[in-house]
């Protein structure tokens, strides 16, 4: 059914008439789904709860990154001698602990807290190795030590998180106002490199200032966010993955395609990191420009969601082969939900509606609900040009669970 509208100067236009339906609501900073969606979210949570009950038993002594024939690997066993950033220092090693904290928050089952604590303790080895740690310490210790401290007030968790925050702050380049990405790469001068991913690592610095009362951490985080607004976010809301600055003078030298299709393209997980990261910077600081930037990236993301809801690795990649990345959809959903919590009454449906479409698509076609396999999401892809595509990746599972619990209104604020 269509409604005919008359607009000045453009004549008659046809728009589909939307049938009335229950709207989303925000109550006490939490999502309240329409009645029509509440049974669905309850069913998804029931599936997650049943599956995690089994998977947590099988993987309780592991720190997984992916699955091999349906079974979680143990990333610390992966220790190529040429890469100190792998093995126990691999950047995704905090997400399994984060999943366990989400499950503890949802169920109250102490088993999940104990598994999370074991995972956190294993990461202590990273501090001794040191050389493998870089900008991703936020991903490693926010879902583990910060989550633990918020729930348990364990002083050991506080100490670990502050140690990680100091490592992150120590990567700040004063000339360029950015946090350096990665460490020295063989044959490449990366002293001036920064990446969009760091926007979701800097909440560790906001936490550290809030916890200690020392404003320096927050000042570094905001300076990095300000730099990222101007150097990473394009006018259309798409983002660069890698920006190289002159490490001595601070000026922008060039950009790189990084894990996307090419320089100037639009790596979707990078879009998600930026969307969610700027939103968290707004939550921690109240700076309006961060919310505006998060919305700008969100509008670009929403406009490019395919009709089938399946997110490609890069919004500007060739149509064929149709490479996709389920993890980008999960991360973006979390950011969209957070935006919806703070915008006006007439805006929230845009963001929550998009998040709901992404999560429902993942549930219906990109989740493996079989009890005998350890992963949740399929078809995660780390990078467009990485030959290992369409595989389970632990952060996809984490952010899918986080998005689902946000939609229920049972948030555990990790970031």
Phi, psi and omega in degrees: 000140184235151174251132178266123181244144177251125183237141183302127172083349183238004177074216184266141177230151178251129176229139177295136178278125179277129176288144181297142178211166175298144179262161171289153175226154173242124181229120181060033180076012180234153183284138169240110182286154171301154181307325183294341183254352188290323178293321178299312183294325176296320179294319179296316180296323177297321178292318178298314183298315180296317183290317181294332175301318180282314184295321182297327176293317183287330188245019189295338180253014183251163164236093188277154170245318181213189173239150174241114185054038176087356183250133179304136169280178175234101191302325178301341176284349179266101187226068175296129187299337184275354185228095179293347180276003178259193180063228182294336182268009181298140192294339182269005191288358176268346190286328177296315175300321177298320177299321180292324176292323175299317180292322176297318180295323182283319190254336187077004182286121183294340178304317183292323177297320181292320178294318178299319180296320178297316179299317180298318180296323179300327182289349178302330180301330180299321181296326178287322178290317174065308190295339180274353184274144181209213186298340185275014177298337175296316178296334183275321188248349171293311181284352181249282187289317179294317177300316179299315182294323179295326183272317191251342186061028178294119182296333177293322178294320178300315181297317179299314183295321178291324176299314179296320180297322178292324175297318180292316179298327181291349179269002185287131176262114185292324184294318183262347181069039182221158174267125183294138176269146174052184176244194182298127175258142185303122176078004183228132176274106184250019183299333182255014183275138170224152183227156184295333180306329186297341179299335178258006169265330185292345171303338174299324179287321176299317179300316184298319177294318178296325183282322186260340187081001179273116186285350186299320180300312180296321179298318178295315181300315182291323178297318178296316180298320178297318178296318181296325179301319185272329187262337185254324188270122180276168184299330182272001180094353173283164185229153169282149172276306183241131171239131176257126177253157168290117186292344180262322183260333177092356181284153177286129179261312183193171175239160179228151178290334177059238184272000175272194184289314181194171175299131182091356178272200190218081179297121191290324178292327173297320174302318182292317177301316181294315181302305183289321183295315178294326178296319179292325176296323175296315181299321183280339186238335185076009181285118188301324182299330179290320176295316179301320180290318177301318179293321179299313178294321180297318180298319177296316181298311182299318181296338183256003176294122178297160182303326181278357177077004180270121186271127177287170174295323182220130180295343181246021177283162174301152180297326177232137356289151187274068179291142182226167178217101180295333182294326179297321178296318182294315181295314180300322180303317180298316179294320179297321179297318180294322176299316183300333183288340187243350183274173182292166184304323185273358179258331194298328181297329179300312185282316179292324178297319178293317179299317181297318178299316181296313183292319179294325176294317177299314180301316187283327189226352182233015173251139175255101186271007178295136184289337186276353176252151189271340183272161171260298184273145168252172172063038168275147181222124182289324184200152183299316186266006173279124184294344178270094181241166173055059183223157174294137176224135191300324182290337172296315177298316181301307185289332173297312178298317180300316180297318180298314180292328174297318180294332174286335185094017181244068185281142164246113189279096182268324188267000000 
